[in-house]
Amino acid sequence: MSAKAAASDEATQPTVLRQHAEHAFAGELEALRKADADSGRARPPRWKLSPWAVATYLLGGRLEDGTEITAKYIGPRRIVEIAIATLATDRALLLVGVPGTAKTWVSEHLAAAISGDSTLLVQGTAGTPEEAMRYGWNYAQLLAHGPSRDALVPSPLMVAMSTGAIARIEELTRIPADVQDTLITILSEKTLPIPELGQETQAEKGFSVIATANDRDKGVNDLSSALRRRFNTVVLPLPGTAEEEIAIVSQRVRSLGKALELPEVPAAHEEIRRVVTVFRELRSGLTEDGKTKLKTPSGTLSPAEAISVVAGGIALAAHFGDGTLRPADIAAGILGAVVKDTSTDKLVWQEYLETVARGRDGWTDFYRSCREVSA
């Protein structure tokens, strides 16, 4: 390849650290659109794909033309079907689960597949203002010309209503209760009043809302009964089996490594299995053979944290090791994930090392590495 051609090829590669789902998987989405067109499957108003195609996009599969659709979510199919069916009705969708169960990931891919746009997002925090849910004002325009449509700054929810798209709200229970309640009229009446102009924005067909909330945040700003009725709640569980969790972590580590342009590292599968085993045993308070009871740490030890531990280990192995992922590369990451509260979690981790890791076949190097970083 000539230098000019190489430079041209490099220029066409995405330079953003993380592409939005609709761009990263544009080829798969287009293949699914063609499959829908060939089959004549019905699509709800304004949906880019049929419900069948949305489910295939999330869960993966092979199309009739041979196109492979990668799985974006590994878990019970029925959960995904219920979530999609909810968005085809007039109810909003609330995804609930412990941190790290792919709630944000699923909401992004649902919006990308249904609307072709996953960016209509409100990030919930304790300081989220009402304007983020309704609309704000361009104060230069407001002072110069008074209240007008040109001076109005629409929220992502308002844009979704006017275009018949999916809006996303992250960490709904972290938003103050009075701000949460601005959703009631939007979700029940499908309209957003603009009293300053004597107008309103009515929702176009296709509009809906996907919100997420963590189980651990229950009670922070719990939803009112009136608002909760407007949502269909779907709980995303932790992976049911070790093999399922290993598949999730392996897949996400591969995609993350590709995005970060990390070098290929051998023996990753063995260490991924070890990390997943440690996390599952500490989460459940029981070893995988059911013979030893364990104390549980304060953290969730979710698949998302396992992905971070392995990705960090790969970076260590590639840049500071011999290119092979070894126990020493993941030991510090596991320690950081397990020991969140030093007063209690450190004892939990030390007990695990001495009662489980120390005598387990093939774990000698792992035990020694963990002892070194824990000292």
Secondary structure as a PSIPRED ss2 file (coil, helix, strand):
# PSIPRED VFORMAT (PSIPRED V4.0)

   1 M C   1.000  0.000  0.000
   2 S C   1.000  0.000  0.000
   3 A H   0.000  1.000  0.000
   4 K H   0.000  1.000  0.000
   5 A H   0.000  1.000  0.000
   6 A H   0.000  1.000  0.000
   7 A H   0.000  1.000  0.000
   8 S H   0.000  1.000  0.000
   9 D H   0.000  1.000  0.000
  10 E H   0.000  1.000  0.000
  11 A H   0.000  1.000  0.000
  12 T H   0.000  1.000  0.000
  13 Q C   1.000  0.000  0.000
  14 P C   1.000  0.000  0.000
  15 T C   1.000  0.000  0.000
  16 V C   1.000  0.000  0.000
  17 L C   1.000  0.000  0.000
  18 R C   1.000  0.000  0.000
  19 Q C   1.000  0.000  0.000
  20 H C   1.000  0.000  0.000
  21 A H   0.000  1.000  0.000
  22 E H   0.000  1.000  0.000
  23 H H   0.000  1.000  0.000
  24 A H   0.000  1.000  0.000
  25 F C   1.000  0.000  0.000
  26 A H   0.000  1.000  0.000
  27 G H   0.000  1.000  0.000
  28 E H   0.000  1.000  0.000
  29 L H   0.000  1.000  0.000
  30 E H   0.000  1.000  0.000
  31 A H   0.000  1.000  0.000
  32 L H   0.000  1.000  0.000
  33 R H   0.000  1.000  0.000
  34 K H   0.000  1.000  0.000
  35 A H   0.000  1.000  0.000
  36 D H   0.000  1.000  0.000
  37 A H   0.000  1.000  0.000
  38 D H   0.000  1.000  0.000
  39 S H   0.000  1.000  0.000
  40 G C   1.000  0.000  0.000
  41 R C   1.000  0.000  0.000
  42 A C   1.000  0.000  0.000
  43 R C   1.000  0.000  0.000
  44 P C   1.000  0.000  0.000
  45 P C   1.000  0.000  0.000
  46 R C   1.000  0.000  0.000
  47 W C   1.000  0.000  0.000
  48 K C   1.000  0.000  0.000
  49 L C   1.000  0.000  0.000
  50 S C   1.000  0.000  0.000
  51 P H   0.000  1.000  0.000
  52 W H   0.000  1.000  0.000
  53 A H   0.000  1.000  0.000
  54 V H   0.000  1.000  0.000
  55 A H   0.000  1.000  0.000
  56 T H   0.000  1.000  0.000
  57 Y H   0.000  1.000  0.000
  58 L H   0.000  1.000  0.000
  59 L H   0.000  1.000  0.000
  60 G C   1.000  0.000  0.000
  61 G E   0.000  0.000  1.000
  62 R E   0.000  0.000  1.000
  63 L C   1.000  0.000  0.000
  64 E C   1.000  0.000  0.000
  65 D C   1.000  0.000  0.000
  66 G C   1.000  0.000  0.000
  67 T C   1.000  0.000  0.000
  68 E E   0.000  0.000  1.000
  69 I E   0.000  0.000  1.000
  70 T C   1.000  0.000  0.000
  71 A C   1.000  0.000  0.000
  72 K C   1.000  0.000  0.000
  73 Y C   1.000  0.000  0.000
  74 I C   1.000  0.000  0.000
  75 G C   1.000  0.000  0.000
  76 P C   1.000  0.000  0.000
  77 R H   0.000  1.000  0.000
  78 R H   0.000  1.000  0.000
  79 I H   0.000  1.000  0.000
  80 V H   0.000  1.000  0.000
  81 E H   0.000  1.000  0.000
  82 I H   0.000  1.000  0.000
  83 A H   0.000  1.000  0.000
  84 I H   0.000  1.000  0.000
  85 A H   0.000  1.000  0.000
  86 T H   0.000  1.000  0.000
  87 L H   0.000  1.000  0.000
  88 A C   1.000  0.000  0.000
  89 T C   1.000  0.000  0.000
  90 D C   1.000  0.000  0.000
  91 R C   1.000  0.000  0.000
  92 A E   0.000  0.000  1.000
  93 L E   0.000  0.000  1.000
  94 L E   0.000  0.000  1.000
  95 L E   0.000  0.000  1.000
  96 V E   0.000  0.000  1.000
  97 G E   0.000  0.000  1.000
  98 V C   1.000  0.000  0.000
  99 P C   1.000  0.000  0.000
 100 G C   1.000  0.000  0.000
 101 T C   1.000  0.000  0.000
 102 A C   1.000  0.000  0.000
 103 K H   0.000  1.000  0.000
 104 T H   0.000  1.000  0.000
 105 W H   0.000  1.000  0.000
 106 V H   0.000  1.000  0.000
 107 S H   0.000  1.000  0.000
 108 E H   0.000  1.000  0.000
 109 H H   0.000  1.000  0.000
 110 L H   0.000  1.000  0.000
 111 A H   0.000  1.000  0.000
 112 A H   0.000  1.000  0.000
 113 A H   0.000  1.000  0.000
 114 I H   0.000  1.000  0.000
 115 S H   0.000  1.000  0.000
 116 G C   1.000  0.000  0.000
 117 D C   1.000  0.000  0.000
 118 S C   1.000  0.000  0.000
 119 T C   1.000  0.000  0.000
 120 L C   1.000  0.000  0.000
 121 L E   0.000  0.000  1.000
 122 V E   0.000  0.000  1.000
 123 Q E   0.000  0.000  1.000
 124 G C   1.000  0.000  0.000
 125 T C   1.000  0.000  0.000
 126 A C   1.000  0.000  0.000
 127 G C   1.000  0.000  0.000
 128 T C   1.000  0.000  0.000
 129 P C   1.000  0.000  0.000
 130 E H   0.000  1.000  0.000
 131 E H   0.000  1.000  0.000
 132 A H   0.000  1.000  0.000
 133 M C   1.000  0.000  0.000
 134 R C   1.000  0.000  0.000
 135 Y E   0.000  0.000  1.000
 136 G E   0.000  0.000  1.000
 137 W E   0.000  0.000  1.000
 138 N C   1.000  0.000  0.000
 139 Y H   0.000  1.000  0.000
 140 A H   0.000  1.000  0.000
 141 Q H   0.000  1.000  0.000
 142 L H   0.000  1.000  0.000
 143 L H   0.000  1.000  0.000
 144 A H   0.000  1.000  0.000
 145 H H   0.000  1.000  0.000
 146 G C   1.000  0.000  0.000
 147 P C   1.000  0.000  0.000
 148 S C   1.000  0.000  0.000
 149 R H   0.000  1.000  0.000
 150 D H   0.000  1.000  0.000
 151 A H   0.000  1.000  0.000
 152 L E   0.000  0.000  1.000
 153 V E   0.000  0.000  1.000
 154 P E   0.000  0.000  1.000
 155 S C   1.000  0.000  0.000
 156 P H   0.000  1.000  0.000
 157 L H   0.000  1.000  0.000
 158 M H   0.000  1.000  0.000
 159 V H   0.000  1.000  0.000
 160 A H   0.000  1.000  0.000
 161 M H   0.000  1.000  0.000
 162 S H   0.000  1.000  0.000
 163 T H   0.000  1.000  0.000
 164 G C   1.000  0.000  0.000
 165 A C   1.000  0.000  0.000
 166 I E   0.000  0.000  1.000
 167 A E   0.000  0.000  1.000
 168 R E   0.000  0.000  1.000
 169 I E   0.000  0.000  1.000
 170 E E   0.000  0.000  1.000
 171 E C   1.000  0.000  0.000
 172 L H   0.000  1.000  0.000
 173 T H   0.000  1.000  0.000
 174 R H   0.000  1.000  0.000
 175 I C   1.000  0.000  0.000
 176 P C   1.000  0.000  0.000
 177 A H   0.000  1.000  0.000
 178 D H   0.000  1.000  0.000
 179 V H   0.000  1.000  0.000
 180 Q H   0.000  1.000  0.000
 181 D C   1.000  0.000  0.000
 182 T C   1.000  0.000  0.000
 183 L H   0.000  1.000  0.000
 184 I H   0.000  1.000  0.000
 185 T H   0.000  1.000  0.000
 186 I H   0.000  1.000  0.000
 187 L H   0.000  1.000  0.000
 188 S H   0.000  1.000  0.000
 189 E H   0.000  1.000  0.000
 190 K C   1.000  0.000  0.000
 191 T E   0.000  0.000  1.000
 192 L E   0.000  0.000  1.000
 193 P E   0.000  0.000  1.000
 194 I E   0.000  0.000  1.000
 195 P C   1.000  0.000  0.000
 196 E C   1.000  0.000  0.000
 197 L C   1.000  0.000  0.000
 198 G C   1.000  0.000  0.000
 199 Q E   0.000  0.000  1.000
 200 E E   0.000  0.000  1.000
 201 T E   0.000  0.000  1.000
 202 Q E   0.000  0.000  1.000
 203 A C   1.000  0.000  0.000
 204 E C   1.000  0.000  0.000
 205 K C   1.000  0.000  0.000
 206 G C   1.000  0.000  0.000
 207 F C   1.000  0.000  0.000
 208 S E   0.000  0.000  1.000
 209 V E   0.000  0.000  1.000
 210 I E   0.000  0.000  1.000
 211 A E   0.000  0.000  1.000
 212 T E   0.000  0.000  1.000
 213 A E   0.000  0.000  1.000
 214 N E   0.000  0.000  1.000
 215 D H   0.000  1.000  0.000
 216 R H   0.000  1.000  0.000
 217 D H   0.000  1.000  0.000
 218 K C   1.000  0.000  0.000
 219 G C   1.000  0.000  0.000
 220 V C   1.000  0.000  0.000
 221 N C   1.000  0.000  0.000
 222 D C   1.000  0.000  0.000
 223 L C   1.000  0.000  0.000
 224 S C   1.000  0.000  0.000
 225 S H   0.000  1.000  0.000
 226 A H   0.000  1.000  0.000
 227 L H   0.000  1.000  0.000
 228 R H   0.000  1.000  0.000
 229 R C   1.000  0.000  0.000
 230 R C   1.000  0.000  0.000
 231 F E   0.000  0.000  1.000
 232 N E   0.000  0.000  1.000
 233 T E   0.000  0.000  1.000
 234 V E   0.000  0.000  1.000
 235 V E   0.000  0.000  1.000
 236 L C   1.000  0.000  0.000
 237 P C   1.000  0.000  0.000
 238 L C   1.000  0.000  0.000
 239 P C   1.000  0.000  0.000
 240 G C   1.000  0.000  0.000
 241 T C   1.000  0.000  0.000
 242 A H   0.000  1.000  0.000
 243 E H   0.000  1.000  0.000
 244 E H   0.000  1.000  0.000
 245 E H   0.000  1.000  0.000
 246 I H   0.000  1.000  0.000
 247 A H   0.000  1.000  0.000
 248 I H   0.000  1.000  0.000
 249 V H   0.000  1.000  0.000
 250 S H   0.000  1.000  0.000
 251 Q H   0.000  1.000  0.000
 252 R H   0.000  1.000  0.000
 253 V H   0.000  1.000  0.000
 254 R H   0.000  1.000  0.000
 255 S H   0.000  1.000  0.000
 256 L H   0.000  1.000  0.000
 257 G H   0.000  1.000  0.000
 258 K H   0.000  1.000  0.000
 259 A H   0.000  1.000  0.000
 260 L H   0.000  1.000  0.000
 261 E C   1.000  0.000  0.000
 262 L C   1.000  0.000  0.000
 263 P C   1.000  0.000  0.000
 264 E C   1.000  0.000  0.000
 265 V C   1.000  0.000  0.000
 266 P C   1.000  0.000  0.000
 267 A C   1.000  0.000  0.000
 268 A H   0.000  1.000  0.000
 269 H H   0.000  1.000  0.000
 270 E H   0.000  1.000  0.000
 271 E H   0.000  1.000  0.000
 272 I H   0.000  1.000  0.000
 273 R H   0.000  1.000  0.000
 274 R H   0.000  1.000  0.000
 275 V H   0.000  1.000  0.000
 276 V H   0.000  1.000  0.000
 277 T H   0.000  1.000  0.000
 278 V H   0.000  1.000  0.000
 279 F H   0.000  1.000  0.000
 280 R H   0.000  1.000  0.000
 281 E H   0.000  1.000  0.000
 282 L H   0.000  1.000  0.000
 283 R H   0.000  1.000  0.000
 284 S H   0.000  1.000  0.000
 285 G C   1.000  0.000  0.000
 286 L E   0.000  0.000  1.000
 287 T C   1.000  0.000  0.000
 288 E C   1.000  0.000  0.000
 289 D C   1.000  0.000  0.000
 290 G C   1.000  0.000  0.000
 291 K C   1.000  0.000  0.000
 292 T C   1.000  0.000  0.000
 293 K E   0.000  0.000  1.000
 294 L C   1.000  0.000  0.000
 295 K C   1.000  0.000  0.000
 296 T C   1.000  0.000  0.000
 297 P C   1.000  0.000  0.000
 298 S C   1.000  0.000  0.000
 299 G C   1.000  0.000  0.000
 300 T C   1.000  0.000  0.000
 301 L C   1.000  0.000  0.000
 302 S C   1.000  0.000  0.000
 303 P H   0.000  1.000  0.000
 304 A H   0.000  1.000  0.000
 305 E H   0.000  1.000  0.000
 306 A H   0.000  1.000  0.000
 307 I H   0.000  1.000  0.000
 308 S H   0.000  1.000  0.000
 309 V H   0.000  1.000  0.000
 310 V H   0.000  1.000  0.000
 311 A H   0.000  1.000  0.000
 312 G H   0.000  1.000  0.000
 313 G H   0.000  1.000  0.000
 314 I H   0.000  1.000  0.000
 315 A H   0.000  1.000  0.000
 316 L H   0.000  1.000  0.000
 317 A H   0.000  1.000  0.000
 318 A H   0.000  1.000  0.000
 319 H H   0.000  1.000  0.000
 320 F H   0.000  1.000  0.000
 321 G C   1.000  0.000  0.000
 322 D C   1.000  0.000  0.000
 323 G C   1.000  0.000  0.000
 324 T C   1.000  0.000  0.000
 325 L C   1.000  0.000  0.000
 326 R C   1.000  0.000  0.000
 327 P H   0.000  1.000  0.000
 328 A H   0.000  1.000  0.000
 329 D H   0.000  1.000  0.000
 330 I H   0.000  1.000  0.000
 331 A H   0.000  1.000  0.000
 332 A H   0.000  1.000  0.000
 333 G H   0.000  1.000  0.000
 334 I H   0.000  1.000  0.000
 335 L H   0.000  1.000  0.000
 336 G H   0.000  1.000  0.000
 337 A H   0.000  1.000  0.000
 338 V H   0.000  1.000  0.000
 339 V C   1.000  0.000  0.000
 340 K C   1.000  0.000  0.000
 341 D C   1.000  0.000  0.000
 342 T C   1.000  0.000  0.000
 343 S C   1.000  0.000  0.000
 344 T C   1.000  0.000  0.000
 345 D H   0.000  1.000  0.000
 346 K H   0.000  1.000  0.000
 347 L H   0.000  1.000  0.000
 348 V H   0.000  1.000  0.000
 349 W H   0.000  1.000  0.000
 350 Q H   0.000  1.000  0.000
 351 E H   0.000  1.000  0.000
 352 Y H   0.000  1.000  0.000
 353 L H   0.000  1.000  0.000
 354 E H   0.000  1.000  0.000
 355 T H   0.000  1.000  0.000
 356 V H   0.000  1.000  0.000
 357 A H   0.000  1.000  0.000
 358 R C   1.000  0.000  0.000
 359 G C   1.000  0.000  0.000
 360 R C   1.000  0.000  0.000
 361 D C   1.000  0.000  0.000
 362 G C   1.000  0.000  0.000
 363 W C   1.000  0.000  0.000
 364 T H   0.000  1.000  0.000
 365 D H   0.000  1.000  0.000
 366 F H   0.000  1.000  0.000
 367 Y H   0.000  1.000  0.000
 368 R H   0.000  1.000  0.000
 369 S H   0.000  1.000  0.000
 370 C H   0.000  1.000  0.000
 371 R H   0.000  1.000  0.000
 372 E H   0.000  1.000  0.000
 373 V H   0.000  1.000  0.000
 374 S H   0.000  1.000  0.000
 375 A C   1.000  0.000  0.000
